[in-house]
Amino acid sequence: MRARHMADVSYGGLVLILMAALASAIRLTGSSLSSSVGVIGAWMGINLVVWVIGWIVHRSDPASSLSRWLVALGDALLPLTLYMVSVKAISPIAGNVPSSASFAALVTLAYIIFADLVERHLPLTGRPHRAYLFAANLAIPLYFLPFTLGLPV
């Protein structure tokens, strides 16, 4: 019973972190690049640190729930971090929300497939959370396709 409560608390923490990242991404959409560099750098740093700690813990104890949680957090932060960078700094799509969101989602899809292949799994059969991330990131470019192509909606 105690382990169940700990899992609920840890997933609640994951949701809070993702909500904070999403709020930062939304706030950055309307601000200037110079005022956004620190926030983008902080989220990129958090993303990398979470992944590195997750992989270190995984190497010492492959069955650890902490390592699974940290890798899931890093994977979930990736599209938001990529969106923050693309909406502000990648010149062909900077300032274009549909194109930036689609770019971030497509790069995340490629990462999910690549990460499972590196871990010697068939795509979407490695870590359970990656199937959900794949589905969510596949929906984003499909949703924004008319806006990205400039079609009337």
Number of C-alpha atoms within 10 A of each C-alpha: 5 7 8 9 10 11 14 12 12 15 14 12 13 18 14 12 15 16 12 12 20 18 12 18 22 15 12 21 18 12 12 11 17 8 10 20 15 11 16 23 14 12 20 20 13 16 21 15 14 21 20 16 16 22 17 13 19 18 12 10 12 13 11 13 15 17 23 19 19 22 23 21 23 22 21 22 24 21 23 26 25 21 28 32 22 23 26 24 15 13 10 11 17 18 19 16 20 20 22 25 23 24 20 24 25 18 14 23 20 11 16 21 19 15 19 17 15 11 11 11 14 13 18 18 14 18 16 11 17 22 16 12 20 20 11 13 21 16 14 17 21 12 12 17 15 13 16 18 10 9 8 6 5
